[in-house]
């Protein structure tokens, strides 16, 4: 598919997940991206006619061409998306970027640690992991109870979730505290031998992911993190998504421990619309 070609799709379903967050499902079977099956961690560029184009992680995609994005209302474009109805049309490009890598050893200890809207690609990942009959431990964090995502959906494949933890900053749902702290406490329940074969995936606020990374380094756990940066093109032209000498849209958005160790900007800096580096 041409990276610059916008394909028009019709919104087939809209689900209100929680306060200011909705999931939009569309079918790509009548577009020019037939037979493309996105992988967990990949993203698309979503165009709202007359407003803007923004990157969105996929929160689901099935073999029938149904793709889903989960959108938090935080700006003009996302607000415009929230004002759309079933039957309305949007434009999409993609999928872009790399994806989470599934472990070949199905007996590995697997952790999914996410926060806020970062749960979107992790939900897609969790669903695909469950299809492979692999067990995993899920940790979801949010600011408060009304921002916790996908509770009902996680229950549909709960047989594959060894443990599930919810936590909120204010303690209004689940454990009070951050997802990274819950993750660190949970690791104390495993032996060094068990953790030597562990794998963690994370997506959410970058400060949270940086803490998860440091914990994984302490316990020698391989981590894959889904990073977010300003994106205007999605295909390596604008350079706004630069992190050190890499581009999140082309080299990511998934980065493993080996790469994260060498990124000075990770957890510290990002770029604004002008390309200026600013603190996270």
KAZISUL-V518758 format. One record per backbone hydrogen bond with DSSP energy under -1.0 kcal/mol. NH is the residue of the N-H (numbers start at 1). CO is the residue of the C=O. Records with the same first field share a line. If there is no record, write none. Layout:
BEGIN
NH = CO + CO
END
This chain:
BEGIN
5 = 2
7 = 92
9 = 90
11 = 88
12 = 25
13 = 25
15 = 23
17 = 21
18 = 21
19 = 146
21 = 18
22 = 71
23 = 15
24 = 69
25 = 13
26 = 67
28 = 65
31 = 28
36 = 33
42 = 39
43 = 96
44 = 56
45 = 93
46 = 54
47 = 91
48 = 52
51 = 48
52 = 48
54 = 46
56 = 44
58 = 42
59 = 68
60 = 68
62 = 66
65 = 62
67 = 26
68 = 60
69 = 24
71 = 22
73 = 20
74 = 72
79 = 75
80 = 76
81 = 77
82 = 78
84 = 81
87 = 11
88 = 85
90 = 9
91 = 47
92 = 7
93 = 45
96 = 43
98 = 252
100 = 40
108 = 105
111 = 199
112 = 137
113 = 201
114 = 139
115 = 203
116 = 141
118 = 115
119 = 116
120 = 117
123 = 119
124 = 120
125 = 121
126 = 122
127 = 123
128 = 124
129 = 125
130 = 126
131 = 127
133 = 130
134 = 129
136 = 160
137 = 110
138 = 163
139 = 112
140 = 165
141 = 114
142 = 167
147 = 144
148 = 145
154 = 150
155 = 151
158 = 155
160 = 157
161 = 158
162 = 136
165 = 138
167 = 140
168 = 175
169 = 142
170 = 143
175 = 166
177 = 168
182 = 178
183 = 179
184 = 180
185 = 181
186 = 182
187 = 183
189 = 186
190 = 187
195 = 191
196 = 192
197 = 194
198 = 195
199 = 109
200 = 222
201 = 111
202 = 224
203 = 113
209 = 205
210 = 206
211 = 207
212 = 208
213 = 209
214 = 210
215 = 211
216 = 212
217 = 213
218 = 214
219 = 215
221 = 216
222 = 198
224 = 200
225 = 255
226 = 202
227 = 253
242 = 239
243 = 246
246 = 243
248 = 241
251 = 247
255 = 225
257 = 223
260 = 256
261 = 257
262 = 259
263 = 260
268 = 265
269 = 265
270 = 278
272 = 276
275 = 272
278 = 270
280 = 268
END
